[in-house]
């Protein structure tokens, strides 16, 4: 089940998602031309090695690109390295489809911190299986799994276009696509399939995304839509009038508008704001709203006298002998 796109628009431009994809592609293009020996050395230098992360081993002096005692920084560099075209393409496809909406739910800076935190959780989860392992782990799969976990809770009913068994193409709810992905990771780990793939990193990253998304998302963004007729997704600007029926407003936005209407009703009842008391001199213009005028400004200014009208010019008949109505 390969996702192609989703029908879940965003309200912001996902610059961080674009930047992460660009960095991954640039790093891969810079390393794809290296010979096998240089590739192995680079993976040892910049990959996340469990024995180094947990302090059981250190790279030889002068071999590590990080200062002494800072070998744990490889946990971040490993997130931007990939072992092949398929590895890179699959990760970036998932990030392209699901990353923009998760970034939209929390903002640019929070999304960057969230992405890195999920990557760290994935690498540590993988390393806990064997803290003595000296095999480096590379790839954005762990951090990406966190993004998938966040999307799973945020937009379970979003429709995702998938390519099923390489033959059929149709829309499937996101909860089915991402649930199938997570279950497949668990099954592969249990069966021991793909010995060179860090299945536990995927599982740990996904669980980290589930746990962290309530802390990182904006307060007005709901988790797990309740199934009401109003769609949970779409572009909406709070405070702006919507066209047509209000049923197109997302549930969280409808709550916002109800609170806003209640505040205005209270102000109208208390005769505050633009609904001030009768006879009170107030400036109700958008740039001076709720600000009382000074006594000098409250006096009405006399209207300027209108200039005398010049009138219409006299029409001169060029042919007096013709019809009078013909000028």
Secondary structure, 3 states (H helix, E strand, C coil): CEEEEECCCCCCCCHHHHHHHHHHHHHHHHHCCCCHHHHHHHHHHHCEEHHHHCCCCCCCCCCCCCCCCCHHHHHHHHHHCCCCHHHHHHHHHHHHHHHHHHHHHHCHHHHHHHHHHHHHHHHHHHHHHCCCCCCEECCCHHHHHHHHHHHHHHCCCCEEEEEECCCEEEEEEHHHHHHHHHHHHHHHHHHCCCCCCCHHHHHHHHHHHHHHHHHHCCCCCCCCCCCCCCCCCCCCCCCCCCCCCHHHCCHHHHHHHHHHHHHHHHHHHCCCHHHCCCCCCEECCCCCCCEECCHHHHCCCCCCCCCCCCCCCCCCCCCCCCCCCCC
